[in-house]
Amino acid sequence: MTLLPAILLAALIDSNVTLLAPNGGMIETSLAVSRGTVLLAVINTPVPRKIDVFVSGDGARTWSAPIEMPQKIGGTTFKCAFDPSLDVFDDGSFGLAYLVSEGGCVPEHELFGTVAVAFARSADGSAWSDPQLIASGPLVDKPWLSVDRVRGTAYLTWARNETFPFGGQDIMLARSTDRGATWSAPVAVTPRGSENSAQIGVVSDGTVVLTNMEYVGTIGTYVARVSKNGGTSFGDPTSIAHPDTSTTTPRTKTIISMAQMCTPYRADLYCAYPAGNGVFFTATHDGGATWSAPLRLGGVAGDALLPSVAVEEASGTIVMTWLDGRDDPSGGTVRLYAARSLDHGATFETPRAFSSPFAVGDKVGDYNSTVSLGSGLYATGFASAGGYLMAARVFYPPPRRRAANH
């Protein structure tokens, strides 16, 4: 009898988990939700690598077959695609940014050649506009699409590198006020140094907060820069947290990625980030001027990696998800974990597991994503070792309200 891979067994056991890649090879998830439609974008890693999009119309219970994003753009056929980033415009349509490269698909073995930032838009996630190229260079990395739906402005950030592989990086920014039909000329918003993994969050008063990883030596720090003029210029960086590895024993998975994941909610911005000693949550309630002391939600026992955070619009409830190995002393497996905050991130409830154990390894991606579907339900995407992509429904029953005079 042929034994099923452990990840297939987990998907059969866990009614809230759907296996989207039974043949493996899919990593690095970005999710977005609009008018009841959920999209999940992912890298399909077998060469030539491409971006696939899955669509769900029933609250992430079932999903469409993967929709392949074009790699022939403006007359040029690109060999590979990477790093998807989804968001929703003020009219409910979806935007997707991703990278395409003319050269190699495996940077450890071959040069990328020209790398470009591509953008496409869709009303329903199934039919997409012809992609347009926003910028290109010798090595462009980690594009991120962020939309201020109140003011109708979209921000697209990415890291620009002078030489292969990382010979002096800065963060580039382009803006759109017509839902991605046109984009401003890209400008550098950080000094050329060691910058990557940039994201924009716009809070209720219009303050634009740029967060990113700033590599310093072999460790680095997470920083925030604030703009009061719609992203035209930014102030000096403020440290959010330092992912210190000096107080922990070496681990193989915890620092697989240094990508923070942030989401705005009214006047607040909430960020989840991985570090050498766990996964953490921090928040700003004053437009990036100050940040809360980081809360460690995973990593005290076992590896913890790839955190993401989402907030429910109606209630302000925050849910942070990540992959956690606390249940396996051998370090061979992790589970999807989540924790909920009902007080704007001041405290979190005890973390809970939302999947059976599964193995992790090199191919699980640099980031994962979580979105709120409302009424206590959240959707998240993640992959096991080998790129067995999964989508999970994470449900927290809304807290009971006390009756009057009780």
C-alpha positions in Angstrom: 0.0 0.0 0.0 1.3 3.5 -0.9 1.4 5.8 2.1 0.0 9.3 1.6 2.4 12.2 2.4 1.8 13.5 5.9 0.5 16.8 4.5 -2.2 14.9 2.5 -3.3 13.2 5.7 -3.5 16.5 7.5 -5.7 18.0 4.8 -8.0 15.0 5.1 -8.1 15.3 8.9 -8.6 19.0 9.2 -12.0 20.1 7.9 -10.9 23.7 7.9 -7.9 23.1 5.7 -8.0 22.7 1.9 -5.0 21.3 0.0 -4.6 23.4 -3.2 -1.4 21.9 -4.5 -1.5 18.1 -4.2 1.6 17.8 -6.3 3.5 20.4 -4.3 5.7 23.2 -5.7 3.6 26.2 -4.6 4.8 28.8 -2.0 4.6 32.4 -0.8 1.0 33.4 -0.4 -0.9 36.7 -0.7 -4.6 37.0 -0.1 -7.3 39.6 -0.6 -11.1 39.7 -0.2 -13.7 41.9 -1.8 -17.5 41.6 -1.9 -17.4 38.0 -0.8 -14.7 36.9 -3.2 -11.4 35.7 -1.8 -8.2 35.5 -3.9 -5.0 33.7 -3.1 -1.9 34.4 -5.3 1.1 32.1 -5.0 4.4 31.2 -6.7 4.3 28.0 -8.7 8.0 27.1 -8.3 8.8 24.4 -10.8 10.9 26.1 -13.6 9.7 28.1 -15.4 8.2 29.7 -12.3 4.9 31.5 -12.6 2.2 33.2 -10.5 -1.1 31.3 -10.0 -4.3 32.8 -8.6 -7.0 30.8 -6.9 -10.5 32.2 -6.4 -13.1 31.3 -3.8 -16.7 32.5 -3.7 -17.8 30.7 -0.6 -15.7 32.0 2.2 -12.5 30.0 1.4 -14.3 26.6 1.6 -13.7 25.7 -2.0 -11.4 27.2 -4.6 -11.1 27.4 -8.4 -8.4 25.8 -10.5 -5.3 27.9 -10.6 -5.3 30.9 -13.0 -1.9 31.5 -14.5 -0.8 35.1 -14.8 0.7 36.2 -18.1 4.5 36.4 -18.5 4.4 37.9 -21.9 4.2 41.6 -21.2 4.6 44.5 -23.6 6.0 42.3 -26.3 8.6 40.7 -24.0 8.3 37.1 -22.9 9.7 36.7 -19.4 11.0 33.3 -18.2 9.9 33.3 -14.5 7.6 35.1 -12.1 7.9 35.7 -8.3 6.6 37.5 -5.3 2.9 38.1 -5.6 1.1 40.9 -3.7 -2.7 41.4 -3.8 -4.8 44.3 -2.6 -8.3 45.7 -3.2 -9.1 49.1 -4.8 -11.8 51.5 -3.6 -14.3 50.2 -6.2 -13.8 46.6 -5.0 -11.6 45.5 -7.9 -8.4 43.6 -7.2 -4.8 44.6 -8.0 -1.9 42.2 -8.3 1.8 43.1 -8.4 4.5 40.5 -9.1 8.0 40.2 -10.4 9.0 38.8 -13.8 12.6 37.9 -14.9 14.2 37.4 -18.3 17.0 35.3 -17.0 17.4 32.6 -14.4 14.7 31.2 -12.1 17.1 29.9 -9.4 19.2 32.8 -8.1 21.6 30.5 -6.3 22.7 29.0 -9.7 22.1 31.6 -12.4 21.7 35.4 -12.8 18.2 36.8 -13.1 19.0 39.2 -15.9 16.5 41.9 -16.2 13.8 41.8 -13.5 10.6 43.9 -13.7 7.7 44.8 -11.5 4.4 43.8 -13.3 0.9 45.0 -12.4 -2.6 43.7 -13.4 -6.1 44.4 -12.3 -9.3 42.3 -12.1 -12.9 42.8 -11.3 -13.5 39.3 -10.1 -10.1 37.5 -9.9 -10.8 35.3 -12.9 -10.3 37.7 -15.8 -7.3 40.0 -15.6 -6.2 43.1 -17.6 -3.1 42.8 -19.7 -0.2 43.3 -17.2 1.9 46.5 -17.5 5.6 46.9 -16.4 6.1 49.5 -13.7 9.9 49.3 -13.4 12.9 47.1 -14.2 16.5 46.6 -13.2 19.3 44.1 -12.7 17.7 42.7 -9.5 14.4 44.1 -8.3 13.0 42.4 -5.2 9.9 42.1 -3.0 7.2 44.3 -4.6 4.3 45.2 -2.4 0.9 46.7 -3.4 -0.9 48.8 -0.7 -4.1 50.7 -1.4 -5.5 53.6 0.6 -9.2 53.0 -0.2 -10.3 56.2 1.6 -8.4 58.5 -0.7 -8.2 56.3 -3.7 -4.4 56.1 -3.8 -2.4 52.9 -4.5 1.2 52.6 -3.5 3.7 50.1 -5.0 7.0 49.6 -3.3 10.0 47.3 -4.1 13.7 47.0 -3.4 16.2 48.1 -6.0 19.6 46.5 -6.0 22.7 47.8 -7.8 24.6 44.6 -8.2 23.9 40.9 -7.8 23.0 39.6 -5.3 22.7 42.5 -2.8 25.1 45.2 -3.5 23.3 48.3 -2.1 19.6 48.3 -1.8 17.0 51.1 -1.5 13.3 51.2 -1.5 11.4 52.5 -4.6 7.9 53.9 -4.6 5.3 54.5 -7.3 1.8 55.9 -6.8 -1.5 55.6 -8.7 -4.7 57.6 -8.3 -6.6 55.8 -11.1 -6.7 52.3 -9.7 -3.5 51.3 -11.4 -4.3 52.5 -15.0 -1.2 54.8 -14.7 1.6 55.1 -12.2 3.9 57.9 -11.2 7.6 57.8 -12.1 9.3 55.6 -9.4 11.4 57.4 -6.8 13.8 56.3 -4.2 12.4 56.9 -0.7 15.2 55.5 1.4 19.0 56.0 1.1 20.9 53.3 -0.7 22.0 50.8 1.9 20.5 47.5 3.0 16.8 47.9 2.7 14.2 45.3 1.6 10.7 44.0 2.3 8.9 47.3 2.3 5.2 47.8 2.9 3.0 50.9 3.1 0.2 51.4 5.6 -2.1 54.5 5.5 -3.9 55.3 8.7 -7.2 57.3 9.1 -5.7 60.8 9.1 -3.8 60.1 5.8 -0.4 59.5 7.4 1.6 57.1 5.3 3.8 54.7 7.2 6.5 52.8 5.4 7.9 49.7 7.2 10.7 47.6 6.0 13.6 45.3 7.0 16.9 47.2 7.3 19.8 44.7 7.1 22.7 45.6 9.5 25.5 43.2 9.5 24.1 39.6 9.7 21.0 40.5 11.8 19.3 43.7 11.0 16.3 45.7 12.3 12.8 46.6 11.3 12.2 50.3 10.8 9.3 52.6 10.1 9.4 55.9 8.2 6.5 58.4 8.2 5.1 60.7 5.5 2.7 63.5 6.1 2.4 64.5 2.4 1.0 61.4 0.8 4.3 59.5 0.3 6.1 62.4 -1.4 8.8 62.4 1.2 9.5 60.4 4.4 11.1 61.2 7.7 14.0 59.4 9.4 13.7 55.7 10.3 12.4 54.7 13.7 13.3 51.2 14.9 10.3 48.9 15.5 12.3 46.0 16.8 15.6 44.2 16.5 15.4 40.5 15.5 18.1 39.5 18.0 19.5 35.9 17.6 22.2 36.1 20.3 20.1 34.8 23.2 18.8 31.7 21.5 20.3 28.5 20.2 20.7 28.3 16.4 17.6 27.1 14.6 17.0 26.0 11.0 13.6 27.5 10.3 12.8 30.4 12.6 14.7 33.1 10.6 14.0 31.6 7.2 12.5 35.0 6.3 12.8 38.5 7.5 9.6 39.9 6.0 7.3 41.8 8.3 3.5 41.8 7.5 1.5 44.9 8.5 -2.1 46.0 8.2 -3.8 49.4 8.9 -6.9 49.8 10.9 -8.3 53.3 11.3 -5.7 55.2 13.3 -3.6 52.1 14.0 -1.1 50.0 12.1 -0.5 46.4 13.3 2.7 44.5 12.3 3.7 40.9 12.7 7.3 40.0 12.2 9.7 37.0 12.5 12.9 37.1 14.5 15.7 34.8 15.6 13.8 34.1 18.9 10.2 33.9 17.7 7.4 35.7 16.1 6.2 39.0 17.4 3.4 41.6 17.2 3.8 45.4 17.5 1.5 48.3 16.9 1.5 52.1 16.5 -1.5 54.1 17.5 -0.1 57.5 16.6 0.8 57.2 12.9 4.2 55.5 13.3 5.6 58.0 15.9 5.9 55.4 18.6 5.5 51.6 18.7 4.3 49.2 21.4 6.7 46.9 23.1 6.9 43.7 21.0 4.8 40.8 22.1 6.2 37.3 21.5 3.5 34.9 20.5 5.6 32.0 19.3 9.2 30.8 19.6 9.6 30.1 23.4 9.5 26.4 22.6 10.2 25.2 19.0 10.5 27.2 15.8 8.1 29.9 14.9 8.0 31.4 11.4 6.1 33.3 8.7 3.7 35.4 10.8 0.9 37.4 9.3 -1.8 39.6 10.7 -5.4 40.6 9.8 -8.1 42.8 11.5 -11.8 42.5 11.3 -13.2 45.9 10.2 -16.5 45.8 12.2 -15.1 44.8 15.5 -11.4 45.7 15.4 -10.5 42.1 16.4 -6.9 41.3 15.5 -5.8 37.8 14.5 -2.1 36.8 14.0 -1.2 33.5 12.3 2.1 31.7 12.0 3.7 28.3 11.7 4.8 26.9 15.1 6.8 23.9 16.2 6.0 24.0 19.9 4.2 20.7 19.8 7.1 18.7 18.4 10.3 18.5 20.6 12.2 16.9 17.8 11.8 20.0 15.6 10.6 18.0 12.6 7.1 19.5 12.2 5.0 22.6 12.8 1.3 23.5 12.9 -0.7 26.5 11.8 -1.2 28.6 15.0 -3.2 31.7 15.6 -3.9 34.1 18.4 -6.6 36.7 18.9 -6.6 40.2 20.4 -9.7 42.0 21.5 -8.0 45.2 22.8 -6.2 46.6 19.8 -3.1 44.5 20.3 -2.4 45.3 23.9 -2.8 41.6 24.8 -3.5 38.3 23.0 -5.4 35.2 24.0 -3.4 31.9 24.4 -2.3 30.8 20.9 -4.3 27.9 19.4 -3.4 25.3 16.7 -5.6 25.2 13.6 -4.0 22.3 11.7 -2.4 19.0 12.2 1.4 18.8 12.2 3.3 19.0 8.9 6.9 19.1 7.9 8.6 22.4 6.8 11.9 22.9 4.9 13.5 25.3 2.5 10.6 25.7 0.2 7.9 27.3 2.3 8.3 30.9 1.0 9.4 34.2 2.4 5.9 35.4 3.6 2.3 34.3 4.1 -0.9 36.2 4.2 -4.1 36.3 6.3 -7.4 38.2 5.6 -10.5 38.8 7.6 -13.8 37.4 6.1 -15.9 39.0 8.8 -18.0 37.5 11.7 -14.9 36.0 13.4 -13.7 34.1 10.3 -10.2 34.5 8.7 -8.5 32.9 5.8 -4.8 32.2 5.6 -2.5 30.5 3.1 0.7 28.6 3.8 2.8 25.7 2.5 4.5 22.7 3.9 7.9 21.2 2.9 7.8 20.6 -0.8 5.3 23.4 -1.5 2.1 21.6 -0.6 0.0 24.7 -0.6 -2.9 24.9 1.8 -5.7 27.4 2.6 -7.2 27.4 6.1 -10.3 28.9 7.6 -9.5 30.2 11.1 -12.6 30.8 13.2 -12.9 32.6 16.5 -16.5 32.9 17.8 -17.3 36.5 18.6 -17.1 37.2 22.3 -20.3 37.1 24.2 -21.8 40.4 25.3 -22.9 40.7 28.9 -26.6 41.4 29.3 -27.5 44.7 30.9 -27.4 44.8 34.8 -25.5 41.5 34.9 
